[in-house]
């Protein structure tokens, strides 16, 4: 595991878990949870040679981590093949039963699907209520927006881009600023650029800074007229306001929110 590189954001077991998932080519592989002490995965289909695999990653008594993999390739002899499957299935059941229970982040299912797809291909980890990964040189935390972050909107957020008005966005920014009087706003509340040709649906974003925390907020209106789904991305930032480092972090949050919005739009524009 030590050869997997160093990351201040994602733990060693999470990085190994991601590496092994990529090796298996398994999109359903769950994102590592920081609370897990033992977790297993069973290969859903056979390899080209008919073999099967089960993987277990477990914390050892000395505080380190031990990865174990079992592989079964059916024997050529018919008599041997007659009893091997039963023993393999029992081994698989025992390994999976020893795993910590899976749990998901506390967010609406529509957001969870987008979050998982957003980090696909990158080492990520569930830490408490957040999904964490490394973006460039920053540690990014993605959470469902807290209700306290979002004051009562002066009017509903339009789903259609043509219905969005500048005066409405300005009024919402005033409300946001009043709710966080000590914050600065590197990017005020705005209508995001379209991510699809001839896109009709609207998505909105803002970026605020409070002390050493940079927060990107994303609003995703729904066709049904229900309250928009909201997400919050956080980056810790030591650099002073107005610095080049802050500008890079703002750009990072902007790109991450644009990618999330693009996934949402692709699913809900039609």
PyMOL commands that set and color helices and strands:
alter all, ss='L'
color gray80, all
select helices_A, chain A and resi 2-4+12-24+78-97+109-119+147-149+161-163+166-179+244-268
alter helices_A, ss='H'
color red, helices_A
select strands_A, chain A and resi 32-33+38-42+52-59+65-72+124-127+130-135+138-144+184-191+203-210+213-220+229-236
alter strands_A, ss='S'
color yellow, strands_A
deselect
rebuild
show_as cartoon
